C-alpha cells in the first residue's frame, strides 16, 4: 500500500497533524509541575485526521486501520525502555484490543467528595497517614490510599464505573507521577492540571454542546501487540465534529494521548 492511500480496513485514511497544538502540556506551569512529578518528557500527545464517519460498532476495525495506516506507522510515538526516549511505532500491529473508556464527567465537582470525606482539608491540604507501600508506590497520605488501596476504609467513595472515567484515570496518573515524583501537599495543582489536559483533549465535545448540536465522543483504552511481542498501553480519543451551525466539516480529529505505564 502506498503512503497516502486509504487503508484496507473500512476505507479509513489518516493524516498526521504535527502542527496541532496541545497547550495544556506545553505551558510553563504545566511543564514545571510535570517535572516535579517526574513526568516531564514521559507524557505526550499527537493528532491525526481521518476522512470517514466513525461508527462505534466498528471501533475494532477503526483502531486496526489506524495502526496499519502508512501515515501512522512512521509517526506514532511510543516511550521506549530507555528513560525519556521516544521511538516511532515503525512496525505492523498484529492484534488490538479496544475497550470503551467513559467520558461523561463534565465538572471538576466530581472530586468534591475528597473534601466531604476528609481526604483533603477545607484549606486544600491533603491529609497525611502512616507510611505504607502498595508496590511500587509509597503511600504517605489519604489521597494515594483512596487511589490505590482497595481495602482501605474510603476506597469506595469512588465506584468502579467512576474509576473507569477518563477524567479519573488522568487525575490518578498525575497524582501518582513517575519514579522520582515529588508529591504535592495540596490538592489544587493536581486538579488544575487534570482539568487543563482534559479540556484540551475533549474540547470538541464542549464546542458542539454549546451549539446544541449532537456530538460524538468515544474513548478507548487500547493495547497493541507488535511482532516483537512488546505491549504498549495508551488512550485513543476519537472525536466527531458532526454538523455545527449547519456546516459539515470535511473530516474529524483523531487524537492519540500516550501514557507511560505505572
N, C-alpha and C positions, 0 to 999 in steps of 0.2 A: 504494500500500500504506500503510495507516495505521500510525502508530507503535504498537509493542506487539503487532503481529500477526506470526505466523511468516513467515519468508522463503519464497520460491517455489522455492528450491534445496534439496531434501532435507527441507523442513519444519523447519529449524533456527530457533529463536527465541533471540536473545541479550539478556542484561540487563547493563547497565553496573553495575559494583560499585565505586563510588568510595571506599567505606569499607574496602576490602580493604587491609590494611597490608603494606608491604614494608619491614620493619625494617632489612634489610641495607643499604638505600640511605638511610635516614633517621637512622641512628645518628651521633653526634657524630664518632666516629673515622673512619667511612667518608666522611662529608662533608669532613672535613679532608684525607683522602687524595685524594679526587676533586678538591678544589680545587688541591692541589699538582700533580696530574696534568693539570690544565686540562680536567677533565671535569665539574665541578660545574655543574649546570644543563643538561647536554648528554646526560644519560642518565636514563631514566625508565621506570617500569613501570606498567601498568594491568591491571585484571582485568575480565573479562566472564564471565557464566554462560551456559550453554546447556542445552537441555532434551531433546536426543535423543542416542542412543548414537552415539559416534564410531566410524566404520569406516575403517580405514586405506586400503582400496582406493578410498574415496570422498573422499580428502583434498582433491582439487581442488574438488569441489562444496562441501565444508565451508568451505574458505577463501573461496571466492567468495561463499557465503551470508553469511559473516561481514562481508565488506566491503560487501555490499549491504544489510545489515540497517539499518532506520531508527533503531535504538538505538545503532548503532556509528558511523555517518557523522558525527553531530554531536558525538561524544565522543572518538573515537580521536585521539590527539595525535601530531603529526609535527613534527620540528625543521625550521624554515624556514631560508632562506638568511641571514636576519638573525641575528647572533650571539646565542645564548641565547634566541631567540624560538620559542615553541611555537605551532602552529596546529592546528586540527582538520582531519580528512580533508575534510569538507564537500563532497564531490563523488562521483559514481558511478564506481566502478572498472570498467574495460572488460576488463582482462586480468590474470590472475595466473599465477604460476609457483611451485609448491610443491615443495621438494626436501627429502628426508629429511636431518636432521642428527642423527647418533647421540648417544645419551646413555647410554653403557654404563659410563663410568668412575665408580666409587663411592668412590674413595680418592684423597687428595692424594699418595699414594706414587707416583702416575702421573708426578710431576715429580722423583722422586729421581734420575733419570738426569742431571739438571743438575749434581748433586754428583758423581756417579760419573764423568762425562765431563770434569770440570774446568771447567765453565762457571761454577760457583759454588764458592767455597772452603768448607771444613768449617765455618768460622765464620759462613757465610751471606753473605759479601761477594761481589758479582758481579765476575768477572774483567774488567778493562779491556782495551781493544785500541786500536790506532791508529785515528784518526777516518777514517770513510769515509761515503759517502752512498748510501742506497737511496731514491730520491726518493719522498716528500719528507722522509724521516727521516734524521737524523744518527745514525750507528751508532758508539758510543764504547765499547761493551762486548760481551762474548761472548754475552750473553743476547739482545740485539737482533739479533746476527748469526745466531744459530740460528733466530730467529723469521722473519727476512726474507730472508737471502741464500742462495738455493738452491744456489749452487755453493761454499758455504763447507764447510770440512772436516767439521764435525759437524752439518750440517743434517739428515742422515738419522738422527740419534738418535731423531727422531720420524717415524714413517712417515706417508704421505699419509692413510690412514684415521684415524690418531690425530690428525692435524692438523684433521680434519673434526669431531672430537668437540666437543660444545658446551662442555665444561669447558676444552678447549684454546683454543677461539675466545674465550671470556670472558677467560681468563688473558692471551692475546695482546693483546686490546683494552686491558686495564688497563695492561700493560707499555708499550705504545706511546703511550697517552694522547692528549691533544689537542695543538693547535698550539703552546701555550706550556708544554708538560709539563716539570716539574722531576723528572727521573728519580731513582729510589731507588738507593742504593749497595748495599743489601742486598735479598735476595730475599723475606724473610718478609712484608712488607706486601702484596706482590702476591698471594702465596699465601693469606694470611688473608682478604683482600677477595674474591678469586675464590671461595673456599670459602663465605663468608657469603652471597654473592649466589646462587651455585649451589644451595646448600641451601634458600634462601628460595624459589627458583623451582621446584624439583623435590621439595619436601618431601613431597608426597602419595605419591610413589614409596617414600620411606623409611617412611612410616606403614603402608602396606599390606604392605610387605616384612616389617616387624616382626610383623605379624599373620599372616604366612604365607598371605596370600590373593593371588590373581592380580591384578596391577595392569597397567594400560596406560599407557605414556608415550611420546609421539611429539613430536619437534621438527621444525619445518620452517623452512627459510630461504626467505623469501617476497619476491619482487619484485612490485611492483604498478605498473600504468600508469594514470594518470588522463587526463581529457580534455585537460589541459594538457601531456601527454606527460612530466610530471615523474616521476622514478623514485625510490622510497624503498626502502631496504633495512632489514629488521628481522627478528627472530626471533619466531615464534609458538610457544607451547607449549600443547599440548592434553593434559590430564591427566584420566584417568578414575578415579573412586573405586572402581568395582567393588562387591563386596559384602563389606565388612569387618565382622567379628563378626556375620555372617549378617543384616546390616541394610542394606537398599538406601537409598542416598542419593537424593534427588529429582532432583538434577542434577549436572553436572560443573563443574569450574572451568576457565575458559579464560583464560590469561594472555598478554598481549602485552608482550614485552620489547623496547623500542626501542633500537637502536644508532645512534649517529652514524656517518657514513662515515669511513673512514680518510683 
